[in-house]
C-alpha cells in the first residue's frame, strides 16, 4: 500500500511539474519534451488505477503520434514563441498574486471535501474482476456506450472536414500525372525525326 | 459476455437522419463539379433540415430514453429542437448570396451547418454528462470552422481563432466540473444524479457544488452571458454575416435548452446553490447588454451586445425555475423563457436578414450610418427593420414585448422583484440604441441607396419573420401551448 501511494505521489508530482514546465519553458522544443514527460507519468497513474489498456493507449497515441507531430510543427514552423512570451515576466507578479488567492480559496473549499463512502458502489460501470480491462472496455464501448462512440466519430469527421476546408487550396497550373495520357502517347505525336548534317547542328 | 439489447433507435431518428444526410451530401459534394456541388448541398441541406423537423415531430411521444439512458426525447426536447432546426435552415437560406458574392460558396458550408445542427440536437437530447459534452463539442467544432470560413479575410480567421481558443477554455471548465460531479457521485447519468440529490438529506457534497459552478461557467460561455461574454462582439463582427446570423440564434437556443435541462434535471434539488449564480449572471448580462451597446457603430457588434442582453432576460426564467416552493411558478418561469427564446429567434433571424441586405455597390456595409435614409431609398426594408427593432426594444403590441412580459411576470410571481425591476430598467436603456437605428433610417439624410433587388429567399424570410412578430399578439396559441407542454415535461408534478 505504501509503495502504491509513494508511486502515486511520484507520478502525480512529476506530471504537475512537467505540465508547469510545458508552459514556462523558453524553448518550444523543451516544452514538447516536457509534454511527453507529462504524458508518460499520466500513463503511470493509469497503471496504478489498474487501467493498463488506457495507459498503453496514452503512450502509443499521445507520446507516439501527437507529441511527435507537435515536435514537427514546432520545428517546421518558425514560431517566435519567445517573443510571444516577452510580456510573461512583466505580468508575473500581479498574475501570480491573483492565482495564489484563487488557489488559497480553492484550497479552503477542497479542505472541506469529503468523498462520500458510497461512491464506489454507485459506479455506473465498475471494473469487472474476472476479465482483463481491455476486454471490459471493448464490451462496454460497443454496447452500452455505442452512442458516445458514434458521437465521438462524428466529432472527428468534423475535425477532418474543418482541417481540409481551412487549409486546402486547389492551385492553378499544377502538373499532375495522368497515366492514361502517358500510355496513350504515340511516337508520331511526340517525336520528330530530323536529319542532322554533320558538323552543322540544328 | 453480458447480453445487451440492441438500442432503440426510433427516438434518435432525427439525429441519425441528419448524420447520414450530412455524410451523403459530403460525398455528393466531393464527387461532383464545384458549382453544382455547392448548389446541391445548399438546397439539399435545407430540405434535410425540414425533413428533420418532421422527424422530430413524428417521434414526439412522451418521454423516451434510449442508448442506456444517455439520450432522451420529451416534449421539451422537441420544442427546442424545432426552434434550432428552423434557425439553422433560415441561416443556410440567407447565406447563399453572401457566399456567392464573396466567392466562398463551397459545399462544405451547408454540410458543416448540418453537422453543427446535429450537435445541437444531441445537446438538447443529452441525458448524460458525456452526451452533453460530445454534443456541445460537435456543435462548437463545426461552428469554429464556419466562423473562419472566409479564410482569406484576416478578420474572419481571427474570429474563428478567438472563438476556438476561448471555446476550448470553456470546454476545459465544463469538463473539470463534470469530472468533479462524477468523482463525488459516481455517475454521469442525469436521472441517477437527480435521484441521488433528491435522496440525500444532507445536501450535495461540496465537490459537487464546485463542479456545478464550473458547469454553469462552461455553459454560460456558450450562451455568451456576462462574465463569459468577451468573445461575442469580436467573433460576431469578424465572422461572415450569415455565420453570425447562425451563431446568434441556433447554438444559443440549443445551449439554453441544455442549460435548462441540466439545471432543472440532475441539479434541480440543488437550486438553492445555483439560483443566486443564475440571478447574478442574468442581471450582469442585462445591464452590460444595455449599456455596452450604446456606443457601438458597427451593427454586428451592436447585435452581439443585444444578444448578450437578451440572454440575460431569458435567464430570468431559469432563475425563477430555481425558486423552490411552488411548482406552478417554476413552470411559469420556464414557459416564459421558452416563449422568449422563440421570439428572440424570430427577431434575430429577421434582423440579420436585413443586415445581409446592407450592400452598396456589391460590398457589405456594417456601419449603422450606412442605413441613413433607408426609409426613402427602400421603404419596405426600412419598415420591416423598424418592426424588428421595435420588437427587440419591447414595444407593445409586438412579439418582443410579450416575450419580456412573460419572463418579468414570472419573476414577480416568484417574488424576485430585484430581477424584474432591473430587467425593466435595462430594457428601457436598451430601447435607446434600437430606436437610434430607427431614427437613422427615418430622419437622417439619405446617402446612395442599398443594392437591389432582394432575392426571393430573403424576401420570404423577411416576410415570414415580420408577419410573425406583428401578428403574434393575435395568435399566440400554438407557441404558448407548445412551450407549456415543454416546460411541463421538465418539472415533476
Interface residues (C-beta under 8 A of the other chain):
Chain A: X109 X112 X113 X114 X115 X116 X118 X119 X120 X121 X122 X123 X124 X139 X143 X144 X145 X146 X147 X148 X151 X152 X154 X155 X157 X158 X159 X161 X162 X164 X165 X166
Chain B: X1 X2 X4 X7 X12 X19 X23 X26 X67 X68 X70 X71 X106 X108 X111 X112 X115 X118 X119 X122 X130 X131 X134 X135 X137 X138 X141 X142 X144 X145 X148 X149 X151 X160 X183 X184 X185 X186 X187 X188 X189 X192 X196 X205 X206 X207 X210
